[in-house]
Amino acid sequence: MITDLGTTKDGFRIRGFVHATADAAAPWVLLVHQLGKDHTEYNTFAAQVVHAGANALALDLRGHGDSVVRTSGKPRIDDHRSLTPHDWQRCYRDVLLALGFIANRSPRCGMVGSSIGASAVLKAVPRVPALFATAPLVLLSPGLAYRGVDVRPAWRFLQQRGTQPVRVLQAQHDGPTVEFRQWVRAHGDAHTKFVTVPGAGHGLKLLADAAGQQRCNRLIRFLLRHLS
């Protein structure tokens, strides 16, 4: 079900797709896609989340899917290629709207971000209410500065707070994610588990084959274990 999540402070009308269980008390998992994709990227993953007993909200970031209406400012948005560097710096606001939607329904929420979606999730972390201070995070192919969105300050905050369990899934030869891991390791990290996959796959492609399905199952178990 497509759902209006509201309008950001900088004028983007944000929408997402709800995959709901029959249990009103079930926890939620927020799913944030990579560049050039939309909420449908998570259809299979979301179905598995629901099967495991949680609700899922698959977000359309600004300039993607159904989130292409700008109610103020210029230029007009046709797709993600119309976004300015200023717009990308504020994509975390899209995540905050989604988290507000979830907070009205449950205090239990996990987050999954793929590539630039991981950047949006990380940038939102320092701004989320204390309600989500222990939310488990899954980052698929994160980078340090996709589209100029520098996640290093947010990562430092996350590590200093030290309350959020994190799983990072990356490919062995995916350059930006290798750089991300090297930076994290160089600056100390006691809360994150990295899972490295052979090859150079990126984002949801790391979950696409038979071995990827096993990884997907483990990630969902990780999320729900920390949401129970």
KANOR-V555127 format. One record per residue. N is the residue number from 0. RES is the residue in one letter. PHI is phi in whole degrees, -180 to 180 (* if undefined). PSI is psi in whole degrees, -180 to 180 (none if undefined). OMEGA is omega in radians with two decimals (NA if undefined). Layout:
BEGIN
{{N & RES & PHI & PSI & OMEGA} {N & RES & PHI & PSI & OMEGA}}
END
This chain:
BEGIN
{{0 & M & * & 121 & 3.08} {1 & I & -71 & 134 & -3.05} {2 & T & -131 & 135 & 3.02} {3 & D & -78 & 126 & -3.11} {4 & L & -100 & -10 & 3.13} {5 & G & 120 & -171 & -3.11} {6 & T & -121 & 132 & -3.14} {7 & T & -71 & 166 & -3.14} {8 & K & -62 & -27 & 3.12} {9 & D & -99 & 17 & 2.87} {10 & G & 91 & 22 & 3.07} {11 & F & -102 & 127 & 3.07} {12 & R & -84 & 116 & -2.99} {13 & I & -106 & 137 & -3.14} {14 & R & -130 & 162 & 3.11} {15 & G & -152 & 171 & -3.11} {16 & F & -116 & 124 & -3.13} {17 & V & -94 & 127 & 2.98} {18 & H & -109 & 106 & -2.95} {19 & A & -108 & 145 & 2.95} {20 & T & -87 & 180 & 3.07} {21 & A & -89 & -1 & -3.06} {22 & D & -102 & 111 & -3.11} {23 & A & -66 & -21 & -3.11} {24 & A & -94 & 3 & -3.09} {25 & A & -67 & 149 & 3.06} {26 & P & -70 & 174 & -3.11} {27 & W & -123 & 153 & 3.01} {28 & V & -129 & 123 & 3.08} {29 & L & -91 & 131 & -3.07} {30 & L & -119 & 124 & -3.07} {31 & V & -124 & 122 & -2.97} {32 & H & -79 & 176 & 3.11} {33 & Q & -95 & 177 & -3.10} {34 & L & -58 & 133 & 3.06} {35 & G & 81 & 0 & 3.11} {36 & K & -107 & -168 & 3.06} {37 & D & -154 & -166 & -3.05} {38 & H & -60 & -25 & -3.10} {39 & T & -67 & -18 & 3.09} {40 & E & -57 & -27 & -3.06} {41 & Y & -102 & 12 & -3.06} {42 & N & -54 & -49 & -3.11} {43 & T & -68 & -46 & -3.14} {44 & F & -60 & -45 & -3.12} {45 & A & -63 & -40 & 3.11} {46 & A & -61 & -36 & 3.12} {47 & Q & -73 & -34 & 3.06} {48 & V & -62 & -45 & 3.12} {49 & V & -63 & -43 & 3.13} {50 & H & -60 & -32 & -3.13} {51 & A & -80 & -10 & 3.03} {52 & G & 110 & 15 & 3.11} {53 & A & -123 & 157 & 3.00} {54 & N & -84 & 156 & 3.10} {55 & A & -131 & 140 & 3.00} {56 & L & -120 & 112 & 3.12} {57 & A & -95 & 114 & -3.03} {58 & L & -84 & 144 & 2.87} {59 & D & -100 & 112 & 3.06} {60 & L & -65 & 158 & 3.08} {61 & R & -48 & 136 & 3.13} {62 & G & 79 & 9 & -3.11} {63 & H & -133 & 147 & 3.04} {64 & G & 55 & -122 & -3.11} {65 & D & -95 & 8 & -3.14} {66 & S & -106 & 57 & -3.07} {67 & V & -117 & 16 & 3.10} {68 & V & -101 & 123 & 3.03} {69 & R & -107 & 119 & -3.06} {70 & T & -88 & -10 & 3.09} {71 & S & -152 & 156 & 3.09} {72 & G & 83 & 178 & -3.13} {73 & K & -136 & 161 & -0.01} {74 & P & -82 & 173 & 3.05} {75 & R & -64 & 147 & -3.09} {76 & I & -104 & 118 & 3.01} {77 & D & -99 & -42 & 3.08} {78 & D & -162 & -171 & -3.03} {79 & H & -63 & -21 & 3.13} {80 & R & -70 & -15 & 3.10} {81 & S & -86 & -7 & -3.11} {82 & L & -74 & 140 & 3.10} {83 & T & -91 & 164 & 3.02} {84 & P & -54 & -37 & 3.09} {85 & H & -60 & -43 & 3.12} {86 & D & -63 & -45 & -3.12} {87 & W & -63 & -38 & -3.14} {88 & Q & -62 & -21 & -3.08} {89 & R & -111 & 16 & 3.14} {90 & C & -67 & -18 & 3.08} {91 & Y & -62 & -25 & 3.14} {92 & R & -65 & -29 & 3.08} {93 & D & -65 & -42 & 3.11} {94 & V & -65 & -40 & -3.14} {95 & L & -62 & -39 & 3.08} {96 & L & -62 & -43 & 3.13} {97 & A & -64 & -41 & 3.13} {98 & L & -67 & -33 & 3.06} {99 & G & -64 & -41 & 3.09} {100 & F & -59 & -45 & -3.12} {101 & I & -69 & -41 & -3.10} {102 & A & -60 & -28 & 3.10} {103 & N & -74 & -7 & -3.08} {104 & R & -120 & -27 & -3.09} {105 & S & -163 & 145 & 3.02} {106 & P & -85 & 0 & -3.06} {107 & R & -112 & 118 & -3.07} {108 & C & -149 & 131 & 2.95} {109 & G & -106 & 161 & -3.10} {110 & M & -131 & 139 & 3.06} {111 & V & -127 & 128 & 3.09} {112 & G & -130 & 138 & -3.14} {113 & S & -113 & 121 & 3.08} {114 & S & 58 & -117 & 3.11} {115 & I & -63 & -25 & 3.04} {116 & G & -65 & -35 & 3.05} {117 & A & -65 & -38 & 3.09} {118 & S & -62 & -44 & -3.13} {119 & A & -63 & -41 & 3.11} {120 & V & -64 & -48 & -3.10} {121 & L & -63 & -40 & 3.13} {122 & K & -67 & -26 & 3.13} {123 & A & -79 & -27 & -3.02} {124 & V & -53 & -48 & -3.13} {125 & P & -67 & -13 & -3.06} {126 & R & -107 & -2 & -3.11} {127 & V & -78 & 153 & 3.09} {128 & P & -63 & 162 & 3.11} {129 & A & -58 & -21 & 3.11} {130 & L & -54 & -33 & -3.09} {131 & F & -107 & 23 & -3.06} {132 & A & -68 & -20 & 3.13} {133 & T & -114 & 17 & -3.11} {134 & A & -63 & 128 & 3.07} {135 & P & -69 & 141 & -3.12} {136 & L & -118 & 136 & 2.97} {137 & V & -119 & 122 & -3.13} {138 & L & -115 & 118 & 3.12} {139 & L & -100 & 116 & 3.10} {140 & S & 54 & 52 & 3.11} {141 & P & -72 & 154 & 3.04} {142 & G & -130 & 166 & -3.11} {143 & L & -76 & -32 & -3.02} {144 & A & -156 & 52 & 3.03} {145 & Y & -59 & 134 & 3.13} {146 & R & 52 & 29 & 3.12} {147 & G & 78 & 7 & -3.13} {148 & V & -87 & 99 & -3.07} {149 & D & -79 & 117 & -3.08} {150 & V & -96 & -1 & -3.04} {151 & R & -62 & -43 & 3.08} {152 & P & -61 & -40 & 3.12} {153 & A & -65 & -38 & 3.14} {154 & W & -66 & -40 & 3.10} {155 & R & -62 & -42 & 3.10} {156 & F & -61 & -46 & -3.12} {157 & L & -59 & -43 & -3.13} {158 & Q & -70 & -37 & 3.11} {159 & Q & -67 & -37 & 3.11} {160 & R & -69 & -41 & 2.97} {161 & G & 66 & 24 & -3.10} {162 & T & -112 & -7 & -3.01} {163 & Q & -107 & 122 & 3.04} {164 & P & -72 & 137 & -3.04} {165 & V & -131 & 137 & 2.96} {166 & R & -122 & 132 & 3.09} {167 & V & -118 & 126 & 3.08} {168 & L & -111 & 125 & -3.07} {169 & Q & -143 & 157 & 3.07} {170 & A & -91 & 148 & -3.06} {171 & Q & -60 & -35 & -3.04} {172 & H & -117 & 26 & 3.07} {173 & D & -94 & 100 & -2.95} {174 & G & -48 & -54 & -3.10} {175 & P & -62 & -35 & -3.12} {176 & T & -77 & -31 & 3.03} {177 & V & -64 & -43 & 3.10} {178 & E & -61 & -41 & 3.12} {179 & F & -60 & -48 & -3.12} {180 & R & -64 & -42 & -3.14} {181 & Q & -61 & -42 & 3.13} {182 & W & -65 & -45 & -3.14} {183 & V & -61 & -46 & -3.12} {184 & R & -64 & -36 & -3.12} {185 & A & -70 & -25 & -3.08} {186 & H & -105 & 9 & 3.07} {187 & G & 81 & 133 & -3.11} {188 & D & -161 & 123 & -3.11} {189 & A & -116 & 3 & -2.99} {190 & H & -120 & -3 & -3.00} {191 & T & -114 & 137 & 3.01} {192 & K & -109 & 123 & 3.08} {193 & F & -95 & 135 & 3.03} {194 & V & -117 & 117 & -3.09} {195 & T & -104 & 130 & -3.07} {196 & V & -109 & 139 & 3.10} {197 & P & -60 & 151 & 3.06} {198 & G & 96 & -160 & -3.07} {199 & A & -130 & 26 & 3.13} {200 & G & -64 & 165 & -3.05} {201 & H & -142 & 138 & 3.04} {202 & G & 63 & -135 & -3.08} {203 & L & -66 & -16 & 3.07} {204 & K & -62 & -23 & 3.12} {205 & L & -71 & -10 & -3.14} {206 & L & -114 & 11 & -2.92} {207 & A & -85 & -32 & -3.07} {208 & D & -95 & -171 & -3.10} {209 & A & -61 & -44 & 3.09} {210 & A & -65 & -35 & 3.11} {211 & G & -65 & -33 & 3.10} {212 & Q & -64 & -39 & 3.08} {213 & Q & -65 & -41 & 3.09} {214 & R & -62 & -42 & 3.12} {215 & C & -59 & -46 & 3.14} {216 & N & -60 & -42 & -3.13} {217 & R & -67 & -39 & 3.13} {218 & L & -65 & -41 & 3.12} {219 & I & -67 & -40 & 3.07} {220 & R & -63 & -40 & 3.09} {221 & F & -59 & -48 & -3.12} {222 & L & -61 & -49 & -3.04} {223 & L & -72 & -30 & 3.08} {224 & R & -61 & -37 & -3.12} {225 & H & -88 & -3 & 3.08} {226 & L & -106 & -2 & -3.09} {227 & S & -79 & none & NA}}
END
